[in-house]
Amino acid sequence: MKLLFLNLLNDGGPFFTYPTFLMLLICIVLIVIALIKGDAEGKTRKLISHISLFALVWGFLGQMIGLIGAFDTIQAAGDISPSVLAAGLKIALLSPVFGMVTFLIARVGIIILTLAKK
């Protein structure tokens, strides 16, 4: 499982997936800290919100840059097989999916923090 996760991080483009993973870890740590210490002013919730939105956009930026590169390669090659195209599309989708997962986990954390607010 651990190896599969690392392979997905590398396949999705390390420049985009590793920072997204770091943002996920930061959001989780902030959620736990806010649950333990409290977040009376709402600053932590806002920070989690901003980081999660950044992770989402970062993932889609990775997809766009990856697709542009893939289409450049396809254009230069002229003709490619469907399996090569499918593999390229799978790789292009990993970065935004990871950004969406990060966004959703952080948003669930924000909902929990909002419900736990006294």
Buried (B, 14 or more C-beta within 10 A) or exposed (E): EEEEEEEBBEBBBEEBBBBBBEBBEBBBEBBEEBBEEEBEEBEBBEBBBEBBBBBBEBBBBBBEBBBEEBEEEBEEEEEEEEEEEEEBEEBBBBBBBBBBBBBEBBBEBBEEBEEEEE
